[in-house]
Amino acid sequence: MTERELVLRQKAKRLDSALHDVKLQKVVVKRTLDIAGNQKTKAKKFAKDWEDKESDKINKDKDSLLKKYLKSRDENQKQLKDAVRTVNRQKKSMPSEEKEENVPDFPVLDRIREIR
């Protein structure tokens, strides 16, 4: 064998070794990408589950707040109706002279009386 052939064989060995290293790196990179893809899928699923859970929690909070508001409003309306009934009963039980004396002096009421 000539010196040139020896040099070419050495270069071929180095190229084969480098090609082998590149193939190994390719496998490692492919595995890493697969793992990253799986982690990405898991992260998306986790985020979606968390978002669903939080939106359910918010909807429950909204529902409970709405129920509290409606209950409070109903109670306030009932109290208002009771107060109006009480005032109407008191007005009916008062003599006509006292009715006029107990009415607060509001300019708007005077104006309404003038219009009538």
Stockholm file with secondary structure:
# STOCKHOLM 1.0

chainA/1-116         MTERELVLRQKAKRLDSALHDVKLQKVVVKRTLDIAGNQKTKAKKFAKDWEDKESDKINKDKDSLLKKYLKSRDENQKQLKDAVRTVNRQKKSMPSEEKEENVPDFPVLDRIREIR
#=GR chainA/1-116 SS CCHHHHHHHHHHHHHHHHHHHHHHHHHHHHHHHHHHHHHHHHHHHHHHHHHHHHHHHHHHHHHHHHHHHHHHHHHHHHHHHHHHHHHHHHHHHSCHHHHHHHSCCCHHHHHHHHHC
#=GC SS_cons         CCHHHHHHHHHHHHHHHHHHHHHHHHHHHHHHHHHHHHHHHHHHHHHHHHHHHHHHHHHHHHHHHHHHHHHHHHHHHHHHHHHHHHHHHHHHHSCHHHHHHHSCCCHHHHHHHHHC
//
